[in-house]
């Protein structure tokens, strides 16, 4: 029997930070970037929501969303096929008043009538550029217990280099906080401070009626960004609480962080830290198990189903259906679905997109600081 938490409506923004990693979002959005050999980034937030009894989830897509819609389907894998609630995907122009949005204010204003009609008391807002096993139920309870108007999840870490390199043209705002006795007293936009900061995870809990009022007002004034234009300007009027998260988090801010966060999962400690909480669900493909044929040599790899390995593979992430031919050598690589490495090829520090072919005898090497990316359907 499905137990539904009627107090929380989930709203996910899957395009946030797309501009920080243009190589991988050329044909997809941030939420559908492959991660950890068999998942997409959205799987972590969406699975965390359903495990936290958030059974009414809306996804505000903006562009490049066809791969995401194919991945999510009806939402069955996440138990979101429901008579009441379930999975709602709002593409641009889905409603008469909706259009491609710039910030959260635009997006939320476009579905304000929908939000008004929902029965939930609270709204959870989140992006998808993080892989995390998150207990939303605990955060909602902390929000209720504190009497907060808004609660924002954050973790303590240095500001990622991908954020620091971003500019105004990226419109990729990030936020750090001063927190005093649990209350957020100051919000900084795109701070360049060094050292460990209270860095926003862009996960928010807010009373639904308050959200409607704030978005209505912000839209009248032509505001676009919920954090910068709404929360920051109301910080002295609203009780904005911080919710410190101490668990494992993989934050994707550029190609280098994507490479590093995948590679960290080859360490059992990190793998267990990310996956030891709630199960993470993804689209089922029903592929055959990975086959290691005679002569194959592997060390420290993560391989999804359907791979065929005859060559040498070390310290690498293999997605579904990757084929490594006899005599091929693969080291420190991320090979997405359908990649073929032909006989005698030698590759190191490569990230290949889907259905890439590395020709026989080809030698390609990137570096730890600059992994080489090969685009979808390319033969090199």
Residue pairs with C-beta under 8 A, 6 or more apart in sequence:
2 55
2 79
2 82
3 53
4 53
4 55
4 56
4 82
4 84
4 85
5 52
5 53
5 54
5 55
5 137
6 119
6 120
7 120
7 121
7 122
7 140
8 52
8 53
8 54
8 56
8 120
8 121
8 122
8 123
8 124
8 136
8 140
8 205
9 54
9 56
9 57
9 58
9 115
9 118
9 120
9 122
9 123
9 124
9 208
10 49
10 54
10 56
10 57
10 58
10 123
10 124
10 126
10 136
11 57
11 58
11 59
11 60
11 108
11 123
11 124
11 125
11 126
12 31
12 42
12 45
12 46
12 57
12 58
12 59
12 60
12 126
12 127
12 128
13 60
13 104
13 107
13 125
13 126
13 127
13 128
14 29
14 30
14 31
14 32
14 42
14 59
14 60
14 61
14 62
14 65
14 68
14 127
14 128
15 29
15 30
15 31
15 61
15 62
15 63
15 64
15 65
16 30
16 127
16 128
16 129
16 172
16 202
17 30
17 127
17 129
17 172
17 252
17 253
18 25
18 29
18 30
18 64
19 25
19 166
19 169
19 170
19 171
19 172
20 129
20 162
20 163
20 166
20 170
20 172
20 252
20 253
20 254
21 30
21 33
21 162
21 252
21 253
21 254
21 255
21 258
23 255
23 373
23 375
24 33
24 255
24 258
24 353
24 373
25 33
25 64
26 375
26 376
27 64
27 67
27 353
27 376
28 64
28 67
28 68
29 61
29 62
29 63
29 64
29 65
29 67
29 68
30 41
30 127
30 128
30 129
30 252
31 40
31 41
31 42
31 59
31 68
31 128
32 40
32 41
32 42
32 67
32 68
32 71
33 40
33 41
33 252
33 258
34 40
34 319
34 336
34 337
34 354
35 41
35 43
35 131
35 250
35 252
35 258
35 261
35 262
36 131
36 262
36 265
36 274
36 302
36 317
37 302
37 303
37 304
37 317
37 318
37 319
38 282
38 304
38 305
38 319
38 320
39 131
39 280
39 282
40 68
40 71
40 282
40 283
41 128
41 129
41 130
41 131
41 252
42 59
42 68
42 71
42 72
42 128
43 280
43 281
43 282
44 130
44 131
44 132
44 133
44 134
44 280
45 126
45 128
45 130
45 132
45 134
46 57
46 72
46 78
46 80
46 281
47 78
47 133
47 278
47 279
47 280
47 281
48 132
48 133
48 134
48 135
48 136
48 278
49 57
49 124
49 136
50 57
50 78
50 79
50 80
50 281
51 135
51 278
51 279
52 134
52 135
52 136
52 137
52 138
52 140
53 137
54 124
54 136
55 79
55 80
55 82
55 85
55 86
56 84
56 85
56 86
56 88
56 118
56 120
57 75
57 80
57 85
57 86
57 87
57 88
58 88
58 89
58 90
58 111
58 114
59 68
59 72
59 87
59 88
59 89
59 90
60 90
60 101
60 107
60 108
60 111
61 68
61 69
61 89
61 90
61 91
61 92
62 92
62 100
62 101
62 107
63 92
63 100
65 89
65 91
68 89
69 89
71 283
72 78
72 87
72 89
72 283
73 283
74 80
74 81
74 87
75 81
75 86
75 87
77 281
77 282
77 283
77 284
78 87
78 281
80 86
80 87
81 87
88 114
90 98
90 110
90 111
90 114
92 98
92 99
92 100
92 101
93 99
95 110
95 111
95 113
95 114
97 109
97 110
98 110
98 111
99 106
99 110
101 107
101 110
102 171
102 224
102 225
103 171
103 223
103 224
103 225
103 226
103 229
104 125
104 224
104 225
104 226
104 227
105 215
105 218
105 219
105 223
105 224
105 225
105 226
105 229
105 230
106 219
106 224
108 115
108 211
108 215
108 226
109 215
109 216
109 218
109 219
112 212
112 215
112 216
115 123
115 208
115 211
115 212
116 212
118 208
120 208
121 207
121 208
122 140
122 143
122 205
122 206
122 207
122 208
123 204
123 205
123 206
123 207
123 208
123 211
124 136
124 139
124 140
124 203
124 204
124 205
125 202
125 203
125 204
125 206
125 226
126 201
126 202
126 203
126 204
127 202
127 203
129 202
129 251
129 252
129 253
130 201
130 202
130 249
130 250
130 251
130 252
131 249
131 250
131 252
131 261
131 274
132 201
132 245
132 247
132 248
132 249
132 250
132 274
133 247
133 248
133 274
133 275
133 276
133 277
133 278
133 280
134 153
134 203
134 245
134 247
135 277
135 278
136 203
139 151
139 153
139 203
139 205
139 243
140 205
142 151
142 241
142 243
143 151
143 205
143 241
143 243
146 182
146 239
146 241
147 239
148 205
148 239
148 240
148 241
149 206
149 207
149 210
149 238
149 239
149 240
150 204
150 205
150 206
150 210
150 231
150 238
150 239
150 240
150 241
151 204
151 205
151 206
151 240
151 241
151 242
151 243
152 177
152 184
152 200
152 201
152 203
152 204
152 231
152 240
152 241
152 242
152 243
153 200
153 201
153 203
153 204
153 242
153 243
153 244
153 245
154 177
154 179
154 198
154 199
154 200
154 201
154 242
154 243
154 244
154 245
155 198
155 199
155 201
155 244
155 245
155 246
155 249
156 196
156 197
156 198
156 199
156 244
157 196
157 197
157 199
157 249
157 251
158 194
158 195
158 196
158 197
159 174
159 176
159 191
159 192
159 193
159 197
159 199
160 251
160 253
160 254
160 257
161 253
161 254
161 256
161 257
162 252
162 253
162 254
162 256
162 257
163 172
163 174
163 190
163 253
164 192
165 254
166 172
166 174
166 190
166 253
173 189
173 190
173 225
173 227
173 228
174 189
174 190
174 199
174 200
175 187
175 188
175 189
175 199
175 200
175 202
175 227
175 228
176 187
176 188
176 191
176 193
176 197
176 198
176 199
176 200
177 184
177 185
177 186
177 187
177 188
177 198
177 200
177 242
178 184
178 185
178 186
178 188
178 198
179 185
179 198
179 242
179 244
182 241
182 242
183 239
183 240
183 241
183 242
184 235
184 240
184 241
184 242
185 235
186 235
187 227
187 231
187 232
187 235
189 227
189 228
189 232
191 197
198 242
198 244
200 227
201 245
201 249
202 227
203 243
204 226
205 243
214 226
214 230
214 234
215 226
215 230
218 226
218 229
218 230
223 229
223 230
231 238
231 240
247 273
247 277
248 270
248 273
248 274
250 261
250 264
250 265
250 274
251 257
251 261
252 258
252 261
255 351
255 371
255 373
256 369
256 370
256 371
258 351
259 334
259 351
259 371
262 317
262 334
263 315
263 317
263 332
263 334
264 270
265 271
265 274
265 302
265 317
266 300
266 301
266 302
266 315
266 317
285 305
285 306
285 320
287 304
287 305
287 306
287 320
287 321
288 305
288 306
289 305
289 306
290 303
290 304
290 305
290 306
290 307
290 308
290 309
290 318
291 307
291 308
291 309
292 298
292 309
293 308
293 309
293 310
293 326
294 310
295 310
295 311
295 326
296 309
296 310
296 311
296 312
296 313
296 324
297 311
297 312
297 313
298 309
298 312
298 313
298 314
299 313
299 314
299 315
300 314
300 315
300 316
301 313
301 314
301 315
301 316
301 317
301 318
302 316
302 317
302 318
303 309
303 318
303 322
304 318
304 319
304 320
304 321
304 322
304 337
305 320
306 320
306 321
306 322
307 318
307 320
307 321
307 322
307 323
307 324
308 322
308 323
308 324
309 318
309 323
309 324
310 324
310 325
310 326
310 327
310 328
311 324
311 325
311 326
311 327
311 328
311 329
311 330
311 341
311 343
312 324
312 328
312 329
312 330
313 324
313 330
313 331
314 330
314 331
314 332
315 331
315 332
316 330
316 331
316 332
316 333
316 334
316 335
317 333
317 334
317 335
318 324
318 335
318 339
319 335
319 336
319 337
319 339
320 337
320 338
321 337
321 338
322 335
322 336
322 337
322 338
322 339
322 340
322 341
323 339
323 340
323 341
324 330
324 341
325 340
325 341
325 342
325 343
325 344
325 345
325 360
326 343
327 343
327 344
328 341
328 342
328 343
328 344
328 345
328 346
328 347
328 358
329 345
329 346
329 347
330 341
330 347
330 348
331 347
331 348
331 349
332 348
332 349
332 368
332 371
333 347
333 348
333 349
333 350
333 351
333 352
334 350
334 351
334 352
334 371
335 341
335 350
335 352
335 356
336 351
336 352
336 353
336 354
336 356
337 354
337 355
338 354
338 355
338 356
339 352
339 354
339 355
339 356
339 357
339 358
340 356
340 357
340 358
341 347
341 358
342 357
342 358
342 359
342 360
342 361
342 362
343 360
343 361
344 360
344 361
345 358
345 359
345 360
345 361
345 362
345 363
345 364
346 362
346 363
346 364
346 365
347 358
347 362
347 363
347 364
347 365
348 364
348 365
348 366
349 365
349 366
349 367
349 368
349 370
349 371
349 372
350 358
350 364
350 365
350 366
350 371
350 372
350 373
350 374
351 371
351 372
351 373
351 374
352 358
352 373
352 374
353 373
353 374
353 375
353 376
353 377
353 378
354 376
354 377
355 376
355 377
356 374
356 375
356 376
356 377
356 378
356 379
356 380
357 378
357 379
357 380
358 364
358 374
358 380
359 379
359 380
362 380
364 372
364 380
365 372
366 372
374 380
